Amino acid sequence: PSPAHCALRCTVDTTKPTIVQGDIYADGTNAAGALVNFNPVVTDIASQPAASWSCSPASGSLFPYGSAGTTVLCSATDAASNTRPHSFKVFVSECICMRERGSLLGTRLPRPAAC
């Protein structure tokens, strides 16, 4: 067939990747909080290689104590530049120390350095 009879078929990737990371609960490891690592699961049905991700604060950052948690903002981007945002929280709690003797087990102390 001549070029006039041929149709060019293109597939345009408009599908955003998926990014999944649930809230994280960590015990404090020092007086300031805890270093917390995470690795969201990122998938993309249309792009190879798989989509990349970035988060702020980054994995491995120091997260402070606090009942409200720290919000982590992430995004996943595929090879076609489709981007999907995602957020989750990191909660860092004070450690619970166990006393060998006495009636109080699981006494919550003000900071893990005392544990």
N, CA, C and O atoms as a Tinker XYZ file with bonds, in Angstrom:
   460  protein
     1  N      0.824000   -1.193000    0.000000    73     2
     2  CA     0.000000    0.000000    0.000000    64     1     3
     3  C      0.861000    1.247000    0.000000    63     2     4     5
     4  O      1.991000    1.243000    0.488000    81     3
     5  N      0.328000    2.277000   -0.535000    73     3     6
     6  CA     1.047000    3.547000   -0.579000    64     5     7
     7  C      0.944000    4.223000    0.784000    63     6     8     9
     8  O      0.063000    3.889000    1.576000    81     7
     9  N      1.836000    5.169000    1.061000    73     7    10
    10  CA     1.791000    5.875000    2.343000    64     9    11
    11  C      0.455000    6.567000    2.582000    63    10    12    13
    12  O      0.066000    6.748000    3.736000    81    11
    13  N     -0.250000    6.955000    1.542000    73    11    14
    14  CA    -1.537000    7.623000    1.722000    64    13    15
    15  C     -2.574000    6.669000    2.308000    63    14    16    17
    16  O     -3.529000    7.107000    2.950000    81    15
    17  N     -2.389000    5.364000    2.090000    73    15    18
    18  CA    -3.342000    4.377000    2.597000    64    17    19
    19  C     -2.991000    3.857000    3.985000    63    18    20    21
    20  O     -3.783000    3.137000    4.594000    81    19
    21  N     -1.832000    4.207000    4.483000    73    19    22
    22  CA    -1.402000    3.728000    5.802000    64    21    23
    23  C     -1.836000    4.704000    6.881000    63    22    24    25
    24  O     -1.797000    5.920000    6.693000    81    23
    25  N     -2.235000    4.173000    7.969000    73    23    26
    26  CA    -2.603000    5.016000    9.116000    64    25    27
    27  C     -1.554000    4.830000   10.206000    63    26    28    29
    28  O     -1.147000    3.712000   10.524000    81    27
    29  N     -1.146000    5.918000   10.747000    73    27    30
    30  CA    -0.173000    5.870000   11.840000    64    29    31
    31  C     -0.945000    5.668000   13.136000    63    30    32    33
    32  O     -1.854000    6.429000   13.466000    81    31
    33  N     -0.564000    4.637000   13.852000    73    31    34
    34  CA    -1.214000    4.373000   15.133000    64    33    35
    35  C     -0.254000    4.730000   16.248000    63    34    36    37
    36  O      0.872000    4.236000   16.310000    81    35
    37  N     -0.714000    5.583000   17.110000    73    35    38
    38  CA     0.091000    6.001000   18.250000    64    37    39
    39  C     -0.651000    5.662000   19.532000    63    38    40    41
    40  O     -1.876000    5.741000   19.617000    81    39
    41  N      0.113000    5.297000   20.486000    73    39    42
    42  CA    -0.453000    5.098000   21.815000    64    41    43
    43  C      0.141000    6.169000   22.709000    63    42    44    45
    44  O      1.358000    6.271000   22.862000    81    43
    45  N     -0.723000    6.950000   23.285000    73    43    46
    46  CA    -0.278000    8.020000   24.163000    64    45    47
    47  C     -0.565000    7.590000   25.602000    63    46    48    49
    48  O     -1.694000    7.250000   25.955000    81    47
    49  N      0.469000    7.616000   26.405000    73    47    50
    50  CA     0.342000    7.229000   27.811000    64    49    51
    51  C     -0.184000    8.412000   28.610000    63    50    52    53
    52  O      0.528000    9.393000   28.826000    81    51
    53  N     -1.425000    8.314000   29.041000    73    51    54
    54  CA    -2.005000    9.356000   29.888000    64    53    55
    55  C     -2.375000    8.790000   31.267000    63    54    56    57
    56  O     -3.018000    9.459000   32.075000    81    55
    57  N     -1.957000    7.559000   31.511000    73    55    58
    58  CA    -2.278000    6.901000   32.774000    64    57    59
    59  C     -1.242000    7.258000   33.829000    63    58    60    61
    60  O     -0.041000    7.079000   33.629000    81    59
    61  N     -1.727000    7.765000   34.951000    73    59    62
    62  CA    -0.816000    8.122000   36.040000    64    61    63
    63  C     -0.348000    6.856000   36.756000    63    62    64    65
    64  O     -1.098000    5.885000   36.860000    81    63
    65  N      0.884000    6.868000   37.246000    73    63    66
    66  CA     1.345000    5.716000   38.024000    64    65    67
    67  C      0.606000    5.671000   39.360000    63    66    68    69
    68  O     -0.018000    6.653000   39.765000    81    67
    69  N      0.679000    4.554000   40.027000    73    67    70
    70  CA     0.118000    4.455000   41.374000    64    69    71
    71  C      1.263000    4.471000   42.381000    63    70    72    73
    72  O      2.363000    3.995000   42.102000    81    71
    73  N      0.986000    5.022000   43.542000    73    71    74
    74  CA     1.970000    5.064000   44.625000    64    73    75
    75  C      1.232000    4.746000   45.914000    63    74    76    77
    76  O      0.218000    5.368000   46.228000    81    75
    77  N      1.744000    3.776000   46.655000    73    75    78
    78  CA     1.082000    3.326000   47.871000    64    77    79
    79  C      2.084000    3.299000   49.015000    63    78    80    81
    80  O      3.138000    2.672000   48.914000    81    79
    81  N      1.755000    3.969000   50.078000    73    79    82
    82  CA     2.525000    3.916000   51.321000    64    81    83
    83  C      1.567000    4.289000   52.438000    63    82    84    85
    84  O      1.028000    5.395000   52.451000    81    83
    85  N      1.353000    3.386000   53.363000    73    83    86
    86  CA     0.480000    3.661000   54.498000    64    85    87
    87  C      1.202000    4.453000   55.566000    63    86    88    89
    88  O      2.417000    4.642000   55.508000    81    87
    89  N      0.440000    4.911000   56.540000    73    87    90
    90  CA     1.037000    5.603000   57.673000    64    89    91
    91  C      2.039000    4.692000   58.365000    63    90    92    93
    92  O      1.887000    3.471000   58.372000    81    91
    93  N      3.060000    5.301000   58.943000    73    91    94
    94  CA     4.129000    4.558000   59.616000    64    93    95
    95  C      4.120000    4.936000   61.087000    63    94    96    97
    96  O      4.014000    6.111000   61.437000    81    95
    97  N      4.233000    3.928000   61.946000    73    95    98
    98  CA     4.317000    4.124000   63.392000    64    97    99
    99  C      5.666000    3.594000   63.843000    63    98   100   101
   100  O      5.975000    2.416000   63.662000    81    99
   101  N      6.471000    4.476000   64.433000    73    99   102
   102  CA     7.821000    4.097000   64.842000    64   101   103
   103  C      8.054000    4.478000   66.295000    63   102   104   105
   104  O      7.483000    5.444000   66.801000    81   103
   105  N      8.896000    3.707000   66.950000    73   103   106
   106  CA     9.319000    4.045000   68.306000    64   105   107
   107  C     10.499000    4.993000   68.219000    63   106   108   109
   108  O     11.362000    4.849000   67.353000    81   107
   109  N     10.531000    5.956000   69.115000    73   107   110
   110  CA    11.654000    6.886000   69.161000    64   109   111
   111  C     12.950000    6.161000   69.460000    63   110   112   113
   112  O     12.969000    5.187000   70.213000    81   111
   113  N     14.020000    6.635000   68.875000    73   111   114
   114  CA    15.324000    6.002000   69.084000    64   113   115
   115  C     16.327000    6.939000   69.734000    63   114   116   117
   116  O     17.406000    6.506000   70.138000    81   115
   117  N     15.988000    8.217000   69.841000    73   115   118
   118  CA    16.868000    9.171000   70.518000    64   117   119
   119  C     16.017000   10.315000   71.063000    63   118   120   121
   120  O     14.793000   10.305000   70.931000    81   119
   121  N     16.663000   11.287000   71.667000    73   119   122
   122  CA    15.927000   12.374000   72.322000    64   121   123
   123  C     15.134000   13.224000   71.340000    63   122   124   125
   124  O     14.198000   13.911000   71.749000    81   123
   125  N     15.481000   13.198000   70.057000    73   123   126
   126  CA    14.815000   14.040000   69.062000    64   125   127
   127  C     13.694000   13.322000   68.314000    63   126   128   129
   128  O     12.824000   13.978000   67.740000    81   127
   129  N     13.697000   12.001000   68.308000    73   127   130
   130  CA    12.689000   11.265000   67.559000    64   129   131
   131  C     13.249000    9.963000   67.022000    63   130   132   133
   132  O     13.837000    9.182000   67.770000    81   131
   133  N     13.071000    9.723000   65.726000    73   131   134
   134  CA    13.550000    8.487000   65.107000    64   133   135
   135  C     13.889000    8.719000   63.641000    63   134   136   137
   136  O     13.234000    9.499000   62.949000    81   135
   137  N     14.921000    8.027000   63.185000    73   135   138
   138  CA    15.227000    7.988000   61.757000    64   137   139
   139  C     14.308000    6.927000   61.155000    63   138   140   141
   140  O     14.320000    5.773000   61.583000    81   139
   141  N     13.523000    7.318000   60.174000    73   139   142
   142  CA    12.511000    6.410000   59.623000    64   141   143
   143  C     12.768000    6.224000   58.131000    63   142   144   145
   144  O     12.891000    7.187000   57.373000    81   143
   145  N     12.844000    4.953000   57.736000    73   143   146
   146  CA    13.011000    4.603000   56.324000    64   145   147
   147  C     11.678000    4.098000   55.764000    63   146   148   149
   148  O     10.898000    3.459000   56.470000    81   147
   149  N     11.436000    4.390000   54.511000    73   147   150
   150  CA    10.242000    3.887000   53.836000    64   149   151
   151  C     10.554000    3.720000   52.359000    63   150   152   153
   152  O     11.499000    4.312000   51.837000    81   151
   153  N      9.748000    2.906000   51.696000    73   151   154
   154  CA     9.935000    2.625000   50.280000    64   153   155
   155  C      8.559000    2.395000   49.660000    63   154   156   157
   156  O      8.094000    1.257000   49.590000    81   155
   157  N      7.900000    3.469000   49.207000    73   155   158
   158  CA     6.557000    3.301000   48.645000    64   157   159
   159  C      6.550000    2.324000   47.468000    63   158   160   161
   160  O      7.529000    2.205000   46.731000    81   159
   161  N      5.443000    1.641000   47.316000    73   159   162
   162  CA     5.267000    0.750000   46.169000    64   161   163
   163  C      4.721000    1.592000   45.027000    63   162   164   165
   164  O      3.644000    2.179000   45.130000    81   163
   165  N      5.476000    1.643000   43.939000    73   163   166
   166  CA     5.094000    2.445000   42.776000    64   165   167
   167  C      4.948000    1.512000   41.578000    63   166   168   169
   168  O      5.848000    0.729000   41.273000    81   167
   169  N      3.811000    1.603000   40.909000    73   167   170
   170  CA     3.581000    0.792000   39.717000    64   169   171
   171  C      3.032000    1.669000   38.596000    63   170   172   173
   172  O      2.423000    2.713000   38.833000    81   171
   173  N      3.265000    1.218000   37.389000    73   171   174
   174  CA     2.746000    1.926000   36.223000    64   173   175
   175  C      2.490000    0.897000   35.139000    63   174   176   177
   176  O      3.393000    0.150000   34.763000    81   175
   177  N      1.271000    0.853000   34.637000    73   175   178
   178  CA     0.908000   -0.183000   33.665000    64   177   179
   179  C      1.414000    0.114000   32.259000    63   178   180   181
   180  O      1.463000   -0.787000   31.422000    81   179
   181  N      1.789000    1.353000   31.985000    73   179   182
   182  CA     2.136000    1.712000   30.619000    64   181   183
   183  C      3.613000    1.998000   30.398000    63   182   184   185
   184  O      4.089000    1.868000   29.270000    81   183
   185  N      4.344000    2.376000   31.409000    73   183   186
   186  CA     5.722000    2.825000   31.204000    64   185   187
   187  C      6.744000    1.801000   31.649000    63   186   188   189
   188  O      6.585000    1.129000   32.668000    81   187
   189  N      7.776000    1.704000   30.873000    73   187   190
   190  CA     8.962000    0.942000   31.247000    64   189   191
   191  C     10.150000    1.843000   30.967000    63   190   192   193
   192  O     10.241000    2.352000   29.850000    81   191
   193  N     11.047000    2.073000   31.873000    73   191   194
   194  CA    11.097000    1.432000   33.186000    64   193   195
   195  C      9.992000    1.940000   34.093000    63   194   196   197
   196  O      9.262000    2.872000   33.756000    81   195
   197  N      9.888000    1.313000   35.235000    73   195   198
   198  CA     8.837000    1.677000   36.186000    64   197   199
   199  C      8.983000    3.131000   36.616000    63   198   200   201
   200  O     10.049000    3.733000   36.487000    81   199
   201  N      7.906000    3.667000   37.119000    73   199   202
   202  CA     7.885000    5.061000   37.557000    64   201   203
   203  C      8.847000    5.273000   38.720000    63   202   204   205
   204  O      9.140000    4.350000   39.479000    81   203
   205  N      9.327000    6.496000   38.843000    73   203   206
   206  CA    10.204000    6.866000   39.954000    64   205   207
   207  C      9.384000    7.629000   40.992000    63   206   208   209
   208  O      8.274000    8.079000   40.710000    81   207
   209  N      9.939000    7.768000   42.186000    73   207   210
   210  CA     9.224000    8.486000   43.233000    64   209   211
   211  C     10.191000    9.347000   44.023000    63   210   212   213
   212  O     11.399000    9.111000   44.048000    81   211
   213  N      9.615000   10.358000   44.671000    73   211   214
   214  CA    10.378000   11.193000   45.598000    64   213   215
   215  C      9.429000   11.638000   46.699000    63   214   216   217
   216  O      8.228000   11.790000   46.475000    81   215
   217  N      9.982000   11.847000   47.897000    73   215   218
   218  CA     9.177000   12.256000   49.037000    64   217   219
   219  C      9.911000   13.321000   49.835000    63   218   220   221
   220  O     11.139000   13.396000   49.824000    81   219
   221  N      9.136000   14.137000   50.522000    73   219   222
   222  CA     9.706000   15.141000   51.413000    64   221   223
   223  C      8.864000   15.193000   52.677000    63   222   224   225
   224  O      7.655000   15.414000   52.604000    81   223
   225  N      9.488000   14.993000   53.847000    73   223   226
   226  CA    10.872000   14.623000   54.096000    64   225   227
   227  C     11.209000   13.273000   53.464000    63   226   228   229
   228  O     10.332000   12.433000   53.260000    81   227
   229  N     12.468000   13.083000   53.164000    73   227   230
   230  CA    12.938000   11.884000   52.479000    64   229   231
   231  C     13.023000   10.695000   53.428000    63   230   232   233
   232  O     13.087000   10.857000   54.646000    81   231
   233  N     13.023000    9.507000   52.850000    73   231   234
   234  CA    13.260000    8.298000   53.623000    64   233   235
   235  C     14.607000    8.424000   54.325000    63   234   236   237
   236  O     15.581000    8.898000   53.739000    81   235
   237  N     14.652000    8.000000   55.574000    73   235   238
   238  CA    15.886000    8.099000   56.349000    64   237   239
   239  C     16.006000    9.385000   57.140000    63   238   240   241
   240  O     16.990000    9.584000   57.854000    81   239
   241  N     15.012000   10.270000   57.023000    73   239   242
   242  CA    15.037000   11.539000   57.752000    64   241   243
   243  C     14.713000   11.316000   59.225000    63   242   244   245
   244  O     14.166000   10.284000   59.615000    81   243
   245  N     15.064000   12.307000   60.025000    73   243   246
   246  CA    14.708000   12.305000   61.437000    64   245   247
   247  C     13.291000   12.845000   61.575000    63   246   248   249
   248  O     13.003000   13.971000   61.171000    81   247
   249  N     12.415000   12.036000   62.147000    73   247   250
   250  CA    11.038000   12.444000   62.378000    64   249   251
   251  C     10.859000   12.689000   63.871000    63   250   252   253
   252  O     11.249000   11.849000   64.682000    81   251
   253  N     10.272000   13.835000   64.249000    73   251   254
   254  CA    10.140000   14.194000   65.664000    64   253   255
   255  C      8.961000   13.481000   66.331000    63   254   256   257
   256  O      8.080000   12.931000   65.671000    81   255
   257  N      8.983000   13.512000   67.655000    73   255   258
   258  CA     7.852000   13.014000   68.429000    64   257   259
   259  C      6.638000   13.896000   68.165000    63   258   260   261
   260  O      6.776000   15.069000   67.819000    81   259
   261  N      5.473000   13.333000   68.327000    73   259   262
   262  CA     4.267000   14.145000   68.206000    64   261   263
   263  C      3.066000   13.302000   67.884000    63   262   264   265
   264  O      3.113000   12.439000   67.008000    81   263
   265  N      1.975000   13.556000   68.603000    73   263   266
   266  CA     0.761000   12.769000   68.402000    64   265   267
   267  C      0.081000   13.089000   67.069000    63   266   268   269
   268  O     -0.696000   12.281000   66.559000    81   267
   269  N      0.373000   14.271000   66.503000    73   267   270
   270  CA    -0.233000   14.644000   65.219000    64   269   271
   271  C      0.503000   14.014000   64.046000    63   270   272   273
   272  O     -0.031000   13.970000   62.938000    81   271
   273  N      1.708000   13.530000   64.266000    73   271   274
   274  CA     2.490000   12.935000   63.186000    64   273   275
   275  C      3.069000   13.983000   62.257000    63   274   276   277
   276  O      2.725000   15.163000   62.334000    81   275
   277  N      3.945000   13.541000   61.385000    73   275   278
   278  CA     4.556000   14.394000   60.372000    64   277   279
   279  C      4.042000   13.949000   59.014000    63   278   280   281
   280  O      4.129000   12.769000   58.674000    81   279
   281  N      3.514000   14.869000   58.243000    73   279   282
   282  CA     3.017000   14.531000   56.909000    64   281   283
   283  C      4.176000   14.449000   55.928000    63   282   284   285
   284  O      5.014000   15.348000   55.861000    81   283
   285  N      4.213000   13.364000   55.172000    73   283   286
   286  CA     5.203000   13.168000   54.123000    64   285   287
   287  C      4.485000   13.332000   52.786000    63   286   288   289
   288  O      3.481000   12.667000   52.527000    81   287
   289  N      4.999000   14.212000   51.950000    73   287   290
   290  CA     4.413000   14.453000   50.630000    64   289   291
   291  C      5.271000   13.757000   49.583000    63   290   292   293
   292  O      6.481000   13.973000   49.516000    81   291
   293  N      4.643000   12.927000   48.774000    73   291   294
   294  CA     5.359000   12.155000   47.754000    64   293   295
   295  C      4.748000   12.398000   46.388000    63   294   296   297
   296  O      3.626000   12.889000   46.262000    81   295
   297  N      5.519000   12.039000   45.364000    73   295   298
   298  CA     4.981000   12.003000   44.008000    64   297   299
   299  C      5.671000   10.892000   43.240000    63   298   300   301
   300  O      6.852000   10.609000   43.442000    81   299
   301  N      4.912000   10.272000   42.359000    73   299   302
   302  CA     5.428000    9.252000   41.456000    64   301   303
   303  C      5.300000    9.785000   40.040000    63   302   304   305
   304  O      4.268000   10.349000   39.674000    81   303
   305  N      6.344000    9.608000   39.247000    73   303   306
   306  CA     6.351000   10.104000   37.872000    64   305   307
   307  C      6.789000    8.981000   36.942000    63   306   308   309
   308  O      7.790000    8.310000   37.195000    81   307
   309  N      6.034000    8.779000   35.861000    73   307   310
   310  CA     6.397000    7.728000   34.913000    64   309   311
   311  C      7.191000    8.298000   33.737000    63   310   312   313
   312  O      7.461000    9.498000   33.686000    81   311
   313  N      7.559000    7.434000   32.799000    73   311   314
   314  CA     8.395000    7.832000   31.663000    64   313   315
   315  C      7.700000    8.840000   30.752000    63   314   316   317
   316  O      8.372000    9.556000   30.010000    81   315
   317  N      6.374000    8.912000   30.792000    73   315   318
   318  CA     5.617000    9.866000   29.973000    64   317   319
   319  C      5.341000   11.161000   30.737000    63   318   320   321
   320  O      4.571000   12.005000   30.278000    81   319
   321  N      5.973000   11.313000   31.901000    73   319   322
   322  CA     5.824000   12.502000   32.762000    64   321   323
   323  C      4.446000   12.629000   33.412000    63   322   324   325
   324  O      4.066000   13.711000   33.857000    81   323
   325  N      3.709000   11.537000   33.465000    73   323   326
   326  CA     2.466000   11.530000   34.238000    64   325   327
   327  C      2.847000   11.445000   35.708000    63   326   328   329
   328  O      3.689000   10.631000   36.087000    81   327
   329  N      2.234000   12.278000   36.532000    73   327   330
   330  CA     2.596000   12.351000   37.942000    64   329   331
   331  C      1.374000   12.151000   38.816000    63   330   332   333
   332  O      0.287000   12.646000   38.519000    81   331
   333  N      1.577000   11.405000   39.913000    73   331   334
   334  CA     0.514000   11.220000   40.895000    64   333   335
   335  C      1.070000   11.575000   42.274000    63   334   336   337
   336  O      2.096000   11.037000   42.690000    81   335
   337  N      0.388000   12.485000   42.983000    73   335   338
   338  CA     0.801000   12.820000   44.348000    64   337   339
   339  C      0.262000   11.798000   45.349000    63   338   340   341
   340  O     -0.702000   11.085000   45.074000    81   339
   341  N      0.896000   11.746000   46.496000    73   339   342
   342  CA     0.451000   10.867000   47.582000    64   341   343
   343  C      0.999000   11.425000   48.885000    63   342   344   345
   344  O      2.074000   12.024000   48.903000    81   343
   345  N      0.281000   11.236000   49.955000    73   343   346
   346  CA     0.787000   11.655000   51.260000    64   345   347
   347  C      0.463000   10.594000   52.299000    63   346   348   349
   348  O     -0.494000    9.832000   52.161000    81   347
   349  N      1.270000   10.564000   53.327000    73   347   350
   350  CA     1.044000    9.685000   54.469000    64   349   351
   351  C      1.678000   10.346000   55.678000    63   350   352   353
   352  O      2.368000   11.357000   55.549000    81   351
   353  N      1.447000    9.782000   56.845000    73   351   354
   354  CA     2.002000   10.361000   58.069000    64   353   355
   355  C      2.956000    9.398000   58.737000    63   354   356   357
   356  O      2.807000    8.178000   58.655000    81   355
   357  N      3.945000    9.981000   59.404000    73   355   358
   358  CA     4.868000    9.219000   60.237000    64   357   359
   359  C      4.635000    9.662000   61.674000    63   358   360   361
   360  O      4.768000   10.839000   62.007000    81   359
   361  N      4.286000    8.700000   62.517000    73   359   362
   362  CA     4.059000    8.954000   63.933000    64   361   363
   363  C      5.212000    8.340000   64.723000    63   362   364   365
   364  O      5.508000    7.154000   64.580000    81   363
   365  N      5.853000    9.143000   65.545000    73   363   366
   366  CA     6.943000    8.644000   66.383000    64   365   367
   367  C      6.483000    8.744000   67.831000    63   366   368   369
   368  O      6.114000    9.816000   68.310000    81   367
   369  N      6.513000    7.606000   68.519000    73   367   370
   370  CA     6.059000    7.576000   69.905000    64   369   371
   371  C      7.234000    7.392000   70.850000    63   370   372   373
   372  O      8.292000    6.885000   70.478000    81   371
   373  N      7.012000    7.818000   72.074000    73   371   374
   374  CA     7.999000    7.588000   73.113000    64   373   375
   375  C      8.040000    6.102000   73.391000    63   374   376   377
   376  O      7.024000    5.415000   73.286000    81   375
   377  N      9.197000    5.611000   73.739000    73   375   378
   378  CA     9.298000    4.169000   73.966000    64   377   379
   379  C      8.611000    3.782000   75.264000    63   378   380   381
   380  O      8.372000    4.616000   76.137000    81   379
   381  N      8.305000    2.523000   75.367000    73   379   382
   382  CA     7.707000    1.994000   76.579000    64   381   383
   383  C      8.744000    1.082000   77.217000    63   382   384   385
   384  O      9.135000    0.069000   76.637000    81   383
   385  N      9.176000    1.443000   78.390000    73   383   386
   386  CA    10.210000    0.676000   79.082000    64   385   387
   387  C      9.585000   -0.308000   80.053000    63   386   388   389
   388  O      8.577000   -0.010000   80.693000    81   387
   389  N     10.165000   -1.433000   80.152000    73   387   390
   390  CA     9.680000   -2.453000   81.076000    64   389   391
   391  C     10.605000   -2.491000   82.288000    63   390   392   393
   392  O     11.827000   -2.564000   82.154000    81   391
   393  N     10.012000   -2.441000   83.450000    73   391   394
   394  CA    10.788000   -2.552000   84.682000    64   393   395
   395  C     10.891000   -4.024000   85.045000    63   394   396   397
   396  O      9.917000   -4.773000   84.966000    81   395
   397  N     12.087000   -4.421000   85.442000    73   395   398
   398  CA    12.281000   -5.823000   85.808000    64   397   399
   399  C     11.558000   -6.152000   87.100000    63   398   400   401
   400  O     11.031000   -7.253000   87.255000    81   399
   401  N     11.529000   -5.206000   88.030000    73   399   402
   402  CA    10.898000   -5.445000   89.320000    64   401   403
   403  C      9.882000   -4.342000   89.576000    63   402   404   405
   404  O     10.018000   -3.231000   89.063000    81   403
   405  N      8.925000   -4.634000   90.321000    73   403   406
   406  CA     7.922000   -3.637000   90.666000    64   405   407
   407  C      6.606000   -3.929000   89.975000    63   406   408   409
   408  O      6.500000   -4.842000   89.156000    81   407
   409  N      5.625000   -3.149000   90.316000    73   407   410
   410  CA     4.286000   -3.410000   89.811000    64   409   411
   411  C      3.984000   -2.687000   88.505000    63   410   412   413
   412  O      2.988000   -2.988000   87.848000    81   411
   413  N      4.842000   -1.726000   88.120000    73   411   414
   414  CA     4.542000   -0.965000   86.913000    64   413   415
   415  C      5.285000   -1.548000   85.716000    63   414   416   417
   416  O      6.501000   -1.398000   85.602000    81   415
   417  N      4.567000   -2.199000   84.842000    73   415   418
   418  CA     5.135000   -2.689000   83.593000    64   417   419
   419  C      4.617000   -1.811000   82.471000    63   418   420   421
   420  O      3.462000   -1.385000   82.487000    81   419
   421  N      5.456000   -1.547000   81.517000    73   419   422
   422  CA     5.041000   -0.718000   80.392000    64   421   423
   423  C      4.917000    0.740000   80.770000    63   422   424   425
   424  O      4.061000    1.446000   80.237000    81   423
   425  N      5.758000    1.205000   81.681000    73   423   426
   426  CA     5.719000    2.601000   82.097000    64   425   427
   427  C      6.217000    3.486000   80.967000    63   426   428   429
   428  O      7.309000    3.271000   80.441000    81   427
   429  N      5.434000    4.463000   80.600000    73   427   430
   430  CA     5.807000    5.372000   79.528000    64   429   431
   431  C      6.709000    6.458000   80.116000    63   430   432   433
   432  O      6.320000    7.177000   81.035000    81   431
   433  N      7.909000    6.559000   79.572000    73   431   434
   434  CA     8.871000    7.557000   80.046000    64   433   435
   435  C      8.892000    8.741000   79.092000    63   434   436   437
   436  O      8.490000    8.616000   77.936000    81   435
   437  N      9.366000    9.905000   79.577000    73   435   438
   438  CA     9.304000   11.107000   78.742000    64   437   439
   439  C     10.121000   11.023000   77.457000    63   438   440   441
   440  O      9.692000   11.559000   76.435000    81   439
   441  N     11.245000   10.390000   77.472000    73   439   442
   442  CA    12.081000   10.283000   76.277000    64   441   443
   443  C     12.771000    8.939000   76.251000    63   442   444   445
   444  O     13.079000    8.387000   77.308000    81   443
   445  N     13.025000    8.392000   75.066000    73   443   446
   446  CA    13.625000    7.067000   74.975000    64   445   447
   447  C     15.042000    7.007000   75.542000    63   446   448   449
   448  O     15.520000    5.918000   75.859000    81   447
   449  N     15.719000    8.130000   75.676000    73   447   450
   450  CA    17.074000    8.098000   76.238000    64   449   451
   451  C     17.056000    7.531000   77.649000    63   450   452   453
   452  O     18.070000    7.023000   78.127000    81   451
   453  N     15.919000    7.613000   78.317000    73   451   454
   454  CA    15.803000    7.090000   79.676000    64   453   455
   455  C     15.542000    5.593000   79.689000    63   454   456   457
   456  O     15.568000    4.975000   80.752000    81   455
   457  N     15.296000    5.010000   78.549000    73   455   458
   458  CA    14.985000    3.575000   78.491000    64   457   459
   459  C     16.241000    2.735000   78.553000    63   458   460
   460  O     16.164000    1.507000   78.516000    81   459
